[in-house]
């Protein structure tokens, strides 16, 4: 049986005055938020609902700051970076 493809949700800073944080699925904006914390909470909720999935948090610089994989057992092995 083939493995299910993992859905990846990105939380990214897009700027703007009122709602600078977004959740992206591929290049599609799913929702916008005032704070990074609100965007992360919603992205994690979505990822848990649509396993197998992953959440990647990008900071204002565009660098990935943190990521979560659901379910946990499908998390890739940690490697030295």
mmJSON file of the N, C-alpha and C atoms, coordinates in Angstrom:
{"data_MODEL":{"atom_site":{
"group_PDB":["ATOM","ATOM","ATOM","ATOM","ATOM","ATOM","ATOM","ATOM","ATOM","ATOM","ATOM","ATOM","ATOM","ATOM","ATOM","ATOM","ATOM","ATOM","ATOM","ATOM","ATOM","ATOM","ATOM","ATOM","ATOM","ATOM","ATOM","ATOM","ATOM","ATOM","ATOM","ATOM","ATOM","ATOM","ATOM","ATOM","ATOM","ATOM","ATOM","ATOM","ATOM","ATOM","ATOM","ATOM","ATOM","ATOM","ATOM","ATOM","ATOM","ATOM","ATOM","ATOM","ATOM","ATOM","ATOM","ATOM","ATOM","ATOM","ATOM","ATOM","ATOM","ATOM","ATOM","ATOM","ATOM","ATOM","ATOM","ATOM","ATOM","ATOM","ATOM","ATOM","ATOM","ATOM","ATOM","ATOM","ATOM","ATOM","ATOM","ATOM","ATOM","ATOM","ATOM","ATOM","ATOM","ATOM","ATOM","ATOM","ATOM","ATOM","ATOM","ATOM","ATOM","ATOM","ATOM","ATOM","ATOM","ATOM","ATOM","ATOM","ATOM","ATOM","ATOM","ATOM","ATOM","ATOM","ATOM","ATOM","ATOM","ATOM","ATOM","ATOM","ATOM","ATOM","ATOM","ATOM","ATOM","ATOM","ATOM","ATOM","ATOM","ATOM","ATOM","ATOM","ATOM","ATOM","ATOM","ATOM","ATOM","ATOM","ATOM","ATOM","ATOM","ATOM","ATOM","ATOM","ATOM","ATOM","ATOM","ATOM","ATOM","ATOM","ATOM","ATOM","ATOM","ATOM","ATOM","ATOM","ATOM","ATOM","ATOM","ATOM","ATOM","ATOM","ATOM","ATOM","ATOM","ATOM","ATOM","ATOM","ATOM","ATOM","ATOM","ATOM","ATOM","ATOM","ATOM","ATOM","ATOM","ATOM","ATOM","ATOM","ATOM","ATOM","ATOM","ATOM","ATOM","ATOM","ATOM","ATOM","ATOM","ATOM","ATOM","ATOM","ATOM","ATOM","ATOM","ATOM","ATOM","ATOM","ATOM","ATOM","ATOM","ATOM","ATOM","ATOM","ATOM","ATOM","ATOM","ATOM","ATOM","ATOM","ATOM","ATOM","ATOM","ATOM","ATOM","ATOM","ATOM","ATOM","ATOM","ATOM","ATOM","ATOM","ATOM","ATOM","ATOM","ATOM","ATOM","ATOM","ATOM","ATOM","ATOM","ATOM","ATOM","ATOM","ATOM","ATOM","ATOM","ATOM","ATOM","ATOM","ATOM","ATOM","ATOM","ATOM","ATOM","ATOM","ATOM","ATOM","ATOM","ATOM","ATOM"],
"id":[1,2,3,4,5,6,7,8,9,10,11,12,13,14,15,16,17,18,19,20,21,22,23,24,25,26,27,28,29,30,31,32,33,34,35,36,37,38,39,40,41,42,43,44,45,46,47,48,49,50,51,52,53,54,55,56,57,58,59,60,61,62,63,64,65,66,67,68,69,70,71,72,73,74,75,76,77,78,79,80,81,82,83,84,85,86,87,88,89,90,91,92,93,94,95,96,97,98,99,100,101,102,103,104,105,106,107,108,109,110,111,112,113,114,115,116,117,118,119,120,121,122,123,124,125,126,127,128,129,130,131,132,133,134,135,136,137,138,139,140,141,142,143,144,145,146,147,148,149,150,151,152,153,154,155,156,157,158,159,160,161,162,163,164,165,166,167,168,169,170,171,172,173,174,175,176,177,178,179,180,181,182,183,184,185,186,187,188,189,190,191,192,193,194,195,196,197,198,199,200,201,202,203,204,205,206,207,208,209,210,211,212,213,214,215,216,217,218,219,220,221,222,223,224,225,226,227,228,229,230,231,232,233,234,235,236,237,238,239,240,241,242,243],
"type_symbol":["N","C","C","N","C","C","N","C","C","N","C","C","N","C","C","N","C","C","N","C","C","N","C","C","N","C","C","N","C","C","N","C","C","N","C","C","N","C","C","N","C","C","N","C","C","N","C","C","N","C","C","N","C","C","N","C","C","N","C","C","N","C","C","N","C","C","N","C","C","N","C","C","N","C","C","N","C","C","N","C","C","N","C","C","N","C","C","N","C","C","N","C","C","N","C","C","N","C","C","N","C","C","N","C","C","N","C","C","N","C","C","N","C","C","N","C","C","N","C","C","N","C","C","N","C","C","N","C","C","N","C","C","N","C","C","N","C","C","N","C","C","N","C","C","N","C","C","N","C","C","N","C","C","N","C","C","N","C","C","N","C","C","N","C","C","N","C","C","N","C","C","N","C","C","N","C","C","N","C","C","N","C","C","N","C","C","N","C","C","N","C","C","N","C","C","N","C","C","N","C","C","N","C","C","N","C","C","N","C","C","N","C","C","N","C","C","N","C","C","N","C","C","N","C","C","N","C","C","N","C","C","N","C","C","N","C","C","N","C","C","N","C","C"],
"label_atom_id":["N","CA","C","N","CA","C","N","CA","C","N","CA","C","N","CA","C","N","CA","C","N","CA","C","N","CA","C","N","CA","C","N","CA","C","N","CA","C","N","CA","C","N","CA","C","N","CA","C","N","CA","C","N","CA","C","N","CA","C","N","CA","C","N","CA","C","N","CA","C","N","CA","C","N","CA","C","N","CA","C","N","CA","C","N","CA","C","N","CA","C","N","CA","C","N","CA","C","N","CA","C","N","CA","C","N","CA","C","N","CA","C","N","CA","C","N","CA","C","N","CA","C","N","CA","C","N","CA","C","N","CA","C","N","CA","C","N","CA","C","N","CA","C","N","CA","C","N","CA","C","N","CA","C","N","CA","C","N","CA","C","N","CA","C","N","CA","C","N","CA","C","N","CA","C","N","CA","C","N","CA","C","N","CA","C","N","CA","C","N","CA","C","N","CA","C","N","CA","C","N","CA","C","N","CA","C","N","CA","C","N","CA","C","N","CA","C","N","CA","C","N","CA","C","N","CA","C","N","CA","C","N","CA","C","N","CA","C","N","CA","C","N","CA","C","N","CA","C","N","CA","C","N","CA","C","N","CA","C","N","CA","C","N","CA","C","N","CA","C","N","CA","C","N","CA","C","N","CA","C","N","CA","C"],
"label_alt_id":[null,null,null,null,null,null,null,null,null,null,null,null,null,null,null,null,null,null,null,null,null,null,null,null,null,null,null,null,null,null,null,null,null,null,null,null,null,null,null,null,null,null,null,null,null,null,null,null,null,null,null,null,null,null,null,null,null,null,null,null,null,null,null,null,null,null,null,null,null,null,null,null,null,null,null,null,null,null,null,null,null,null,null,null,null,null,null,null,null,null,null,null,null,null,null,null,null,null,null,null,null,null,null,null,null,null,null,null,null,null,null,null,null,null,null,null,null,null,null,null,null,null,null,null,null,null,null,null,null,null,null,null,null,null,null,null,null,null,null,null,null,null,null,null,null,null,null,null,null,null,null,null,null,null,null,null,null,null,null,null,null,null,null,null,null,null,null,null,null,null,null,null,null,null,null,null,null,null,null,null,null,null,null,null,null,null,null,null,null,null,null,null,null,null,null,null,null,null,null,null,null,null,null,null,null,null,null,null,null,null,null,null,null,null,null,null,null,null,null,null,null,null,null,null,null,null,null,null,null,null,null,null,null,null,null,null,null,null,null,null,null,null,null],
"label_comp_id":["UNK","UNK","UNK","UNK","UNK","UNK","UNK","UNK","UNK","UNK","UNK","UNK","UNK","UNK","UNK","UNK","UNK","UNK","UNK","UNK","UNK","UNK","UNK","UNK","UNK","UNK","UNK","UNK","UNK","UNK","UNK","UNK","UNK","UNK","UNK","UNK","UNK","UNK","UNK","UNK","UNK","UNK","UNK","UNK","UNK","UNK","UNK","UNK","UNK","UNK","UNK","UNK","UNK","UNK","UNK","UNK","UNK","UNK","UNK","UNK","UNK","UNK","UNK","UNK","UNK","UNK","UNK","UNK","UNK","UNK","UNK","UNK","UNK","UNK","UNK","UNK","UNK","UNK","UNK","UNK","UNK","UNK","UNK","UNK","UNK","UNK","UNK","UNK","UNK","UNK","UNK","UNK","UNK","UNK","UNK","UNK","UNK","UNK","UNK","UNK","UNK","UNK","UNK","UNK","UNK","UNK","UNK","UNK","UNK","UNK","UNK","UNK","UNK","UNK","UNK","UNK","UNK","UNK","UNK","UNK","UNK","UNK","UNK","UNK","UNK","UNK","UNK","UNK","UNK","UNK","UNK","UNK","UNK","UNK","UNK","UNK","UNK","UNK","UNK","UNK","UNK","UNK","UNK","UNK","UNK","UNK","UNK","UNK","UNK","UNK","UNK","UNK","UNK","UNK","UNK","UNK","UNK","UNK","UNK","UNK","UNK","UNK","UNK","UNK","UNK","UNK","UNK","UNK","UNK","UNK","UNK","UNK","UNK","UNK","UNK","UNK","UNK","UNK","UNK","UNK","UNK","UNK","UNK","UNK","UNK","UNK","UNK","UNK","UNK","UNK","UNK","UNK","UNK","UNK","UNK","UNK","UNK","UNK","UNK","UNK","UNK","UNK","UNK","UNK","UNK","UNK","UNK","UNK","UNK","UNK","UNK","UNK","UNK","UNK","UNK","UNK","UNK","UNK","UNK","UNK","UNK","UNK","UNK","UNK","UNK","UNK","UNK","UNK","UNK","UNK","UNK","UNK","UNK","UNK","UNK","UNK","UNK","UNK","UNK","UNK","UNK","UNK","UNK"],
"label_asym_id":["A","A","A","A","A","A","A","A","A","A","A","A","A","A","A","A","A","A","A","A","A","A","A","A","A","A","A","A","A","A","A","A","A","A","A","A","A","A","A","A","A","A","A","A","A","A","A","A","A","A","A","A","A","A","A","A","A","A","A","A","A","A","A","A","A","A","A","A","A","A","A","A","A","A","A","A","A","A","A","A","A","A","A","A","A","A","A","A","A","A","A","A","A","A","A","A","A","A","A","A","A","A","A","A","A","A","A","A","A","A","A","A","A","A","A","A","A","A","A","A","A","A","A","A","A","A","A","A","A","A","A","A","A","A","A","A","A","A","A","A","A","A","A","A","A","A","A","A","A","A","A","A","A","A","A","A","A","A","A","A","A","A","A","A","A","A","A","A","A","A","A","A","A","A","A","A","A","A","A","A","A","A","A","A","A","A","A","A","A","A","A","A","A","A","A","A","A","A","A","A","A","A","A","A","A","A","A","A","A","A","A","A","A","A","A","A","A","A","A","A","A","A","A","A","A","A","A","A","A","A","A","A","A","A","A","A","A","A","A","A","A","A","A"],
"label_entity_id":["1","1","1","1","1","1","1","1","1","1","1","1","1","1","1","1","1","1","1","1","1","1","1","1","1","1","1","1","1","1","1","1","1","1","1","1","1","1","1","1","1","1","1","1","1","1","1","1","1","1","1","1","1","1","1","1","1","1","1","1","1","1","1","1","1","1","1","1","1","1","1","1","1","1","1","1","1","1","1","1","1","1","1","1","1","1","1","1","1","1","1","1","1","1","1","1","1","1","1","1","1","1","1","1","1","1","1","1","1","1","1","1","1","1","1","1","1","1","1","1","1","1","1","1","1","1","1","1","1","1","1","1","1","1","1","1","1","1","1","1","1","1","1","1","1","1","1","1","1","1","1","1","1","1","1","1","1","1","1","1","1","1","1","1","1","1","1","1","1","1","1","1","1","1","1","1","1","1","1","1","1","1","1","1","1","1","1","1","1","1","1","1","1","1","1","1","1","1","1","1","1","1","1","1","1","1","1","1","1","1","1","1","1","1","1","1","1","1","1","1","1","1","1","1","1","1","1","1","1","1","1","1","1","1","1","1","1","1","1","1","1","1","1"],
"label_seq_id":[1,1,1,2,2,2,3,3,3,4,4,4,5,5,5,6,6,6,7,7,7,8,8,8,9,9,9,10,10,10,11,11,11,12,12,12,13,13,13,14,14,14,15,15,15,16,16,16,17,17,17,18,18,18,19,19,19,20,20,20,21,21,21,22,22,22,23,23,23,24,24,24,25,25,25,26,26,26,27,27,27,28,28,28,29,29,29,30,30,30,31,31,31,32,32,32,33,33,33,34,34,34,35,35,35,36,36,36,37,37,37,38,38,38,39,39,39,40,40,40,41,41,41,42,42,42,43,43,43,44,44,44,45,45,45,46,46,46,47,47,47,48,48,48,49,49,49,50,50,50,51,51,51,52,52,52,53,53,53,54,54,54,55,55,55,56,56,56,57,57,57,58,58,58,59,59,59,60,60,60,61,61,61,62,62,62,63,63,63,64,64,64,65,65,65,66,66,66,67,67,67,68,68,68,69,69,69,70,70,70,71,71,71,72,72,72,73,73,73,74,74,74,75,75,75,76,76,76,77,77,77,78,78,78,79,79,79,80,80,80,81,81,81],
"pdbx_PDB_ins_code":[null,null,null,null,null,null,null,null,null,null,null,null,null,null,null,null,null,null,null,null,null,null,null,null,null,null,null,null,null,null,null,null,null,null,null,null,null,null,null,null,null,null,null,null,null,null,null,null,null,null,null,null,null,null,null,null,null,null,null,null,null,null,null,null,null,null,null,null,null,null,null,null,null,null,null,null,null,null,null,null,null,null,null,null,null,null,null,null,null,null,null,null,null,null,null,null,null,null,null,null,null,null,null,null,null,null,null,null,null,null,null,null,null,null,null,null,null,null,null,null,null,null,null,null,null,null,null,null,null,null,null,null,null,null,null,null,null,null,null,null,null,null,null,null,null,null,null,null,null,null,null,null,null,null,null,null,null,null,null,null,null,null,null,null,null,null,null,null,null,null,null,null,null,null,null,null,null,null,null,null,null,null,null,null,null,null,null,null,null,null,null,null,null,null,null,null,null,null,null,null,null,null,null,null,null,null,null,null,null,null,null,null,null,null,null,null,null,null,null,null,null,null,null,null,null,null,null,null,null,null,null,null,null,null,null,null,null,null,null,null,null,null,null],
"Cartn_x":[0.836,0.0,0.88,0.556,1.355,1.13,2.193,2.08,1.244,0.462,-0.308,0.652,0.404,1.252,0.983,2.039,1.939,1.536,0.553,0.134,1.007,1.549,2.418,1.76,1.559,1.017,2.177,2.266,3.29,2.633,3.264,2.884,3.98,3.593,4.588,4.173,5.167,4.947,4.857,3.734,3.54,3.474,3.627,3.566,2.129,1.968,0.625,0.354,-0.641,-0.898,-1.74,-2.85,-3.777,-3.567,-3.321,-3.216,-1.955,-0.8,0.46,0.826,0.231,0.596,-0.418,0.066,-0.818,-0.505,-1.513,-1.308,-1.389,-0.349,-0.287,-0.373,-1.096,-1.117,-0.694,0.49,1.157,1.355,0.83,0.989,-0.344,-1.329,-2.655,-2.776,-3.223,-3.443,-4.758,-4.685,-5.887,-6.557,-5.758,-6.303,-5.236,-5.663,-4.744,-4.982,-3.915,-3.982,-3.2,-3.585,-2.916,-1.579,-1.514,-0.279,0.207,1.496,2.078,1.498,1.287,0.758,-0.621,-1.483,-2.812,-2.692,-1.806,-1.616,-1.064,-0.121,0.469,-0.588,-1.39,-2.425,-3.414,-3.827,-4.772,-4.122,-2.885,-2.185,-2.014,-1.692,-1.537,-2.871,-3.956,-5.283,-5.63,-5.38,-5.643,-4.81,-3.539,-2.643,-3.101,-3.554,-4.028,-5.281,-6.113,-7.332,-7.052,-5.949,-5.662,-4.347,-4.185,-2.973,-2.906,-1.749,-0.432,-0.158,0.421,0.656,1.83,2.191,3.319,3.044,3.511,3.419,4.843,5.127,6.441,6.233,6.966,6.855,8.021,7.706,8.736,8.687,9.833,9.909,9.886,10.036,10.021,11.146,12.247,13.382,13.157,12.132,11.863,12.487,13.331,13.958,12.944,12.998,12.117,12.603,11.704,12.036,11.699,10.595,10.131,9.209,9.079,8.132,7.589,6.379,5.723,5.215,5.238,4.732,3.636,2.536,1.413,1.108,0.905,1.124,2.611,2.921,4.314,5.199,4.642,5.441,5.923,5.313,5.763,6.809,7.277,8.311,9.62,10.254,11.534,12.568,13.492,14.539,15.336,15.692,16.513,17.933,18.463,19.836,20.606,21.909,22.716,22.709,22.531,22.471,23.642],
"Cartn_y":[-1.178,0.0,1.241,2.203,3.427,4.333,5.048,6.007,7.199,7.734,8.944,10.129,11.023,12.191,13.148,13.711,14.617,16.02,16.611,17.982,18.919,19.96,20.89,22.261,22.726,24.062,24.959,26.138,27.11,28.286,28.753,30.016,30.993,32.088,33.016,34.464,35.321,36.758,37.372,38.001,38.621,40.138,40.686,42.135,42.621,43.875,44.431,45.053,45.881,46.648,45.884,45.311,44.708,43.212,42.462,41.006,40.506,40.65,40.336,38.853,37.986,36.564,35.746,34.783,33.958,32.476,31.648,30.203,29.903,29.217,28.867,27.353,26.934,25.544,25.611,25.087,25.323,26.828,27.491,28.946,29.66,28.922,29.475,29.945,31.183,31.706,31.135,30.402,29.83,30.803,31.573,32.495,33.509,34.634,35.672,35.945,36.393,36.589,37.817,38.363,39.534,39.178,37.998,37.594,36.243,36.003,34.721,33.601,33.863,32.836,32.351,33.261,32.87,32.008,32.388,31.643,30.242,30.141,28.843,27.928,28.443,27.632,27.078,27.907,27.453,26.466,26.694,25.772,24.399,24.387,23.107,22.379,23.125,22.509,21.874,22.604,22.075,20.832,20.877,19.749,18.497,18.659,17.508,16.899,17.738,17.255,16.532,16.864,16.335,15.555,14.613,13.786,12.897,12.541,12.98,14.397,15.197,16.587,17.156,18.373,19.04,20.537,21.203,22.657,23.193,24.179,24.82,26.305,26.844,28.244,29.011,30.029,30.893,32.235,32.721,34.014,35.146,36.359,37.537,37.487,36.81,36.706,35.649,34.807,33.735,32.41,32.399,31.163,30.325,29.008,28.14,28.135,28.494,28.571,27.288,26.651,25.467,24.672,23.386,22.561,21.44,20.988,19.876,18.918,17.626,16.595,15.818,15.558,14.79,13.636,12.422,12.002,11.977,12.027,12.141,11.016,9.82,8.67,8.821,9.709,9.884,10.991,11.512,12.549,11.955,12.642,12.129,12.091,11.177,11.04,12.322,12.718,13.919,13.662,14.652,14.552,15.791,15.664,16.813,17.805,19.068,20.08,20.889],
"Cartn_z":[0.0,0.0,0.0,-0.823,-0.941,0.259,0.63,1.723,1.285,2.228,1.936,1.872,0.957,0.817,1.977,2.533,3.665,3.195,3.862,3.595,4.422,3.799,4.525,4.592,5.829,6.086,6.506,5.903,6.271,6.973,8.052,8.673,8.277,7.629,7.101,7.338,7.396,7.544,6.152,5.867,4.561,4.64,5.841,5.99,5.975,5.791,5.817,7.173,7.229,8.444,9.463,9.048,10.006,10.218,9.171,9.271,8.566,9.21,8.531,8.451,9.277,9.302,8.529,7.739,6.917,7.092,6.794,6.671,5.186,4.684,3.269,3.095,2.077,1.642,0.183,-0.098,-1.389,-1.495,-2.497,-2.57,-2.324,-1.834,-1.582,-0.137,0.061,1.412,1.927,3.047,3.648,4.61,5.34,6.324,6.716,7.291,7.747,9.228,9.928,11.372,11.788,12.931,13.473,14.114,14.767,15.434,14.927,15.104,14.723,15.581,16.865,17.77,17.324,16.885,16.397,15.145,14.246,13.007,13.279,14.2,14.546,15.161,16.077,16.721,15.693,14.761,13.73,12.771,12.381,11.482,12.134,13.418,14.121,14.221,14.442,14.502,13.153,12.069,10.729,10.444,10.818,10.567,11.311,12.542,13.316,12.697,12.084,11.431,10.123,9.47,8.142,8.108,9.021,9.06,7.845,7.32,7.738,7.234,8.1,7.751,8.531,8.16,8.792,8.826,9.893,10.017,10.058,9.214,9.207,9.458,10.434,10.815,10.224,9.413,8.843,9.559,9.988,10.642,9.626,10.115,9.232,8.208,8.543,7.621,6.537,6.697,5.74,6.116,7.157,7.628,8.414,8.262,9.036,10.479,11.395,12.811,13.553,13.165,13.889,12.989,13.285,12.536,13.397,13.064,13.741,12.677,12.99,12.088,12.803,12.095,12.641,11.716,12.182,13.56,13.864,15.115,15.559,15.014,14.9,14.446,13.007,12.232,10.852,10.712,11.853,11.845,11.335,10.38,9.885,11.017,10.91,11.91,12.008,13.221,13.398,12.904,12.222,11.739,12.187,12.276,12.64,11.482,11.792,10.739,10.745],
"occupancy":[1.0,1.0,1.0,1.0,1.0,1.0,1.0,1.0,1.0,1.0,1.0,1.0,1.0,1.0,1.0,1.0,1.0,1.0,1.0,1.0,1.0,1.0,1.0,1.0,1.0,1.0,1.0,1.0,1.0,1.0,1.0,1.0,1.0,1.0,1.0,1.0,1.0,1.0,1.0,1.0,1.0,1.0,1.0,1.0,1.0,1.0,1.0,1.0,1.0,1.0,1.0,1.0,1.0,1.0,1.0,1.0,1.0,1.0,1.0,1.0,1.0,1.0,1.0,1.0,1.0,1.0,1.0,1.0,1.0,1.0,1.0,1.0,1.0,1.0,1.0,1.0,1.0,1.0,1.0,1.0,1.0,1.0,1.0,1.0,1.0,1.0,1.0,1.0,1.0,1.0,1.0,1.0,1.0,1.0,1.0,1.0,1.0,1.0,1.0,1.0,1.0,1.0,1.0,1.0,1.0,1.0,1.0,1.0,1.0,1.0,1.0,1.0,1.0,1.0,1.0,1.0,1.0,1.0,1.0,1.0,1.0,1.0,1.0,1.0,1.0,1.0,1.0,1.0,1.0,1.0,1.0,1.0,1.0,1.0,1.0,1.0,1.0,1.0,1.0,1.0,1.0,1.0,1.0,1.0,1.0,1.0,1.0,1.0,1.0,1.0,1.0,1.0,1.0,1.0,1.0,1.0,1.0,1.0,1.0,1.0,1.0,1.0,1.0,1.0,1.0,1.0,1.0,1.0,1.0,1.0,1.0,1.0,1.0,1.0,1.0,1.0,1.0,1.0,1.0,1.0,1.0,1.0,1.0,1.0,1.0,1.0,1.0,1.0,1.0,1.0,1.0,1.0,1.0,1.0,1.0,1.0,1.0,1.0,1.0,1.0,1.0,1.0,1.0,1.0,1.0,1.0,1.0,1.0,1.0,1.0,1.0,1.0,1.0,1.0,1.0,1.0,1.0,1.0,1.0,1.0,1.0,1.0,1.0,1.0,1.0,1.0,1.0,1.0,1.0,1.0,1.0,1.0,1.0,1.0,1.0,1.0,1.0,1.0,1.0,1.0,1.0,1.0,1.0],
"B_iso_or_equiv":[0.0,0.0,0.0,0.0,0.0,0.0,0.0,0.0,0.0,0.0,0.0,0.0,0.0,0.0,0.0,0.0,0.0,0.0,0.0,0.0,0.0,0.0,0.0,0.0,0.0,0.0,0.0,0.0,0.0,0.0,0.0,0.0,0.0,0.0,0.0,0.0,0.0,0.0,0.0,0.0,0.0,0.0,0.0,0.0,0.0,0.0,0.0,0.0,0.0,0.0,0.0,0.0,0.0,0.0,0.0,0.0,0.0,0.0,0.0,0.0,0.0,0.0,0.0,0.0,0.0,0.0,0.0,0.0,0.0,0.0,0.0,0.0,0.0,0.0,0.0,0.0,0.0,0.0,0.0,0.0,0.0,0.0,0.0,0.0,0.0,0.0,0.0,0.0,0.0,0.0,0.0,0.0,0.0,0.0,0.0,0.0,0.0,0.0,0.0,0.0,0.0,0.0,0.0,0.0,0.0,0.0,0.0,0.0,0.0,0.0,0.0,0.0,0.0,0.0,0.0,0.0,0.0,0.0,0.0,0.0,0.0,0.0,0.0,0.0,0.0,0.0,0.0,0.0,0.0,0.0,0.0,0.0,0.0,0.0,0.0,0.0,0.0,0.0,0.0,0.0,0.0,0.0,0.0,0.0,0.0,0.0,0.0,0.0,0.0,0.0,0.0,0.0,0.0,0.0,0.0,0.0,0.0,0.0,0.0,0.0,0.0,0.0,0.0,0.0,0.0,0.0,0.0,0.0,0.0,0.0,0.0,0.0,0.0,0.0,0.0,0.0,0.0,0.0,0.0,0.0,0.0,0.0,0.0,0.0,0.0,0.0,0.0,0.0,0.0,0.0,0.0,0.0,0.0,0.0,0.0,0.0,0.0,0.0,0.0,0.0,0.0,0.0,0.0,0.0,0.0,0.0,0.0,0.0,0.0,0.0,0.0,0.0,0.0,0.0,0.0,0.0,0.0,0.0,0.0,0.0,0.0,0.0,0.0,0.0,0.0,0.0,0.0,0.0,0.0,0.0,0.0,0.0,0.0,0.0,0.0,0.0,0.0,0.0,0.0,0.0,0.0,0.0,0.0],
"pdbx_formal_charge":[null,null,null,null,null,null,null,null,null,null,null,null,null,null,null,null,null,null,null,null,null,null,null,null,null,null,null,null,null,null,null,null,null,null,null,null,null,null,null,null,null,null,null,null,null,null,null,null,null,null,null,null,null,null,null,null,null,null,null,null,null,null,null,null,null,null,null,null,null,null,null,null,null,null,null,null,null,null,null,null,null,null,null,null,null,null,null,null,null,null,null,null,null,null,null,null,null,null,null,null,null,null,null,null,null,null,null,null,null,null,null,null,null,null,null,null,null,null,null,null,null,null,null,null,null,null,null,null,null,null,null,null,null,null,null,null,null,null,null,null,null,null,null,null,null,null,null,null,null,null,null,null,null,null,null,null,null,null,null,null,null,null,null,null,null,null,null,null,null,null,null,null,null,null,null,null,null,null,null,null,null,null,null,null,null,null,null,null,null,null,null,null,null,null,null,null,null,null,null,null,null,null,null,null,null,null,null,null,null,null,null,null,null,null,null,null,null,null,null,null,null,null,null,null,null,null,null,null,null,null,null,null,null,null,null,null,null,null,null,null,null,null,null],
"auth_seq_id":[1,1,1,2,2,2,3,3,3,4,4,4,5,5,5,6,6,6,7,7,7,8,8,8,9,9,9,10,10,10,11,11,11,12,12,12,13,13,13,14,14,14,15,15,15,16,16,16,17,17,17,18,18,18,19,19,19,20,20,20,21,21,21,22,22,22,23,23,23,24,24,24,25,25,25,26,26,26,27,27,27,28,28,28,29,29,29,30,30,30,31,31,31,32,32,32,33,33,33,34,34,34,35,35,35,36,36,36,37,37,37,38,38,38,39,39,39,40,40,40,41,41,41,42,42,42,43,43,43,44,44,44,45,45,45,46,46,46,47,47,47,48,48,48,49,49,49,50,50,50,51,51,51,52,52,52,53,53,53,54,54,54,55,55,55,56,56,56,57,57,57,58,58,58,59,59,59,60,60,60,61,61,61,62,62,62,63,63,63,64,64,64,65,65,65,66,66,66,67,67,67,68,68,68,69,69,69,70,70,70,71,71,71,72,72,72,73,73,73,74,74,74,75,75,75,76,76,76,77,77,77,78,78,78,79,79,79,80,80,80,81,81,81],
"auth_comp_id":["UNK","UNK","UNK","UNK","UNK","UNK","UNK","UNK","UNK","UNK","UNK","UNK","UNK","UNK","UNK","UNK","UNK","UNK","UNK","UNK","UNK","UNK","UNK","UNK","UNK","UNK","UNK","UNK","UNK","UNK","UNK","UNK","UNK","UNK","UNK","UNK","UNK","UNK","UNK","UNK","UNK","UNK","UNK","UNK","UNK","UNK","UNK","UNK","UNK","UNK","UNK","UNK","UNK","UNK","UNK","UNK","UNK","UNK","UNK","UNK","UNK","UNK","UNK","UNK","UNK","UNK","UNK","UNK","UNK","UNK","UNK","UNK","UNK","UNK","UNK","UNK","UNK","UNK","UNK","UNK","UNK","UNK","UNK","UNK","UNK","UNK","UNK","UNK","UNK","UNK","UNK","UNK","UNK","UNK","UNK","UNK","UNK","UNK","UNK","UNK","UNK","UNK","UNK","UNK","UNK","UNK","UNK","UNK","UNK","UNK","UNK","UNK","UNK","UNK","UNK","UNK","UNK","UNK","UNK","UNK","UNK","UNK","UNK","UNK","UNK","UNK","UNK","UNK","UNK","UNK","UNK","UNK","UNK","UNK","UNK","UNK","UNK","UNK","UNK","UNK","UNK","UNK","UNK","UNK","UNK","UNK","UNK","UNK","UNK","UNK","UNK","UNK","UNK","UNK","UNK","UNK","UNK","UNK","UNK","UNK","UNK","UNK","UNK","UNK","UNK","UNK","UNK","UNK","UNK","UNK","UNK","UNK","UNK","UNK","UNK","UNK","UNK","UNK","UNK","UNK","UNK","UNK","UNK","UNK","UNK","UNK","UNK","UNK","UNK","UNK","UNK","UNK","UNK","UNK","UNK","UNK","UNK","UNK","UNK","UNK","UNK","UNK","UNK","UNK","UNK","UNK","UNK","UNK","UNK","UNK","UNK","UNK","UNK","UNK","UNK","UNK","UNK","UNK","UNK","UNK","UNK","UNK","UNK","UNK","UNK","UNK","UNK","UNK","UNK","UNK","UNK","UNK","UNK","UNK","UNK","UNK","UNK","UNK","UNK","UNK","UNK","UNK","UNK"],
"auth_asym_id":["A","A","A","A","A","A","A","A","A","A","A","A","A","A","A","A","A","A","A","A","A","A","A","A","A","A","A","A","A","A","A","A","A","A","A","A","A","A","A","A","A","A","A","A","A","A","A","A","A","A","A","A","A","A","A","A","A","A","A","A","A","A","A","A","A","A","A","A","A","A","A","A","A","A","A","A","A","A","A","A","A","A","A","A","A","A","A","A","A","A","A","A","A","A","A","A","A","A","A","A","A","A","A","A","A","A","A","A","A","A","A","A","A","A","A","A","A","A","A","A","A","A","A","A","A","A","A","A","A","A","A","A","A","A","A","A","A","A","A","A","A","A","A","A","A","A","A","A","A","A","A","A","A","A","A","A","A","A","A","A","A","A","A","A","A","A","A","A","A","A","A","A","A","A","A","A","A","A","A","A","A","A","A","A","A","A","A","A","A","A","A","A","A","A","A","A","A","A","A","A","A","A","A","A","A","A","A","A","A","A","A","A","A","A","A","A","A","A","A","A","A","A","A","A","A","A","A","A","A","A","A","A","A","A","A","A","A","A","A","A","A","A","A"],
"auth_atom_id":["N","CA","C","N","CA","C","N","CA","C","N","CA","C","N","CA","C","N","CA","C","N","CA","C","N","CA","C","N","CA","C","N","CA","C","N","CA","C","N","CA","C","N","CA","C","N","CA","C","N","CA","C","N","CA","C","N","CA","C","N","CA","C","N","CA","C","N","CA","C","N","CA","C","N","CA","C","N","CA","C","N","CA","C","N","CA","C","N","CA","C","N","CA","C","N","CA","C","N","CA","C","N","CA","C","N","CA","C","N","CA","C","N","CA","C","N","CA","C","N","CA","C","N","CA","C","N","CA","C","N","CA","C","N","CA","C","N","CA","C","N","CA","C","N","CA","C","N","CA","C","N","CA","C","N","CA","C","N","CA","C","N","CA","C","N","CA","C","N","CA","C","N","CA","C","N","CA","C","N","CA","C","N","CA","C","N","CA","C","N","CA","C","N","CA","C","N","CA","C","N","CA","C","N","CA","C","N","CA","C","N","CA","C","N","CA","C","N","CA","C","N","CA","C","N","CA","C","N","CA","C","N","CA","C","N","CA","C","N","CA","C","N","CA","C","N","CA","C","N","CA","C","N","CA","C","N","CA","C","N","CA","C","N","CA","C","N","CA","C","N","CA","C","N","CA","C","N","CA","C","N","CA","C"],
"pdbx_PDB_model_num":[1,1,1,1,1,1,1,1,1,1,1,1,1,1,1,1,1,1,1,1,1,1,1,1,1,1,1,1,1,1,1,1,1,1,1,1,1,1,1,1,1,1,1,1,1,1,1,1,1,1,1,1,1,1,1,1,1,1,1,1,1,1,1,1,1,1,1,1,1,1,1,1,1,1,1,1,1,1,1,1,1,1,1,1,1,1,1,1,1,1,1,1,1,1,1,1,1,1,1,1,1,1,1,1,1,1,1,1,1,1,1,1,1,1,1,1,1,1,1,1,1,1,1,1,1,1,1,1,1,1,1,1,1,1,1,1,1,1,1,1,1,1,1,1,1,1,1,1,1,1,1,1,1,1,1,1,1,1,1,1,1,1,1,1,1,1,1,1,1,1,1,1,1,1,1,1,1,1,1,1,1,1,1,1,1,1,1,1,1,1,1,1,1,1,1,1,1,1,1,1,1,1,1,1,1,1,1,1,1,1,1,1,1,1,1,1,1,1,1,1,1,1,1,1,1,1,1,1,1,1,1,1,1,1,1,1,1,1,1,1,1,1,1]
}}}
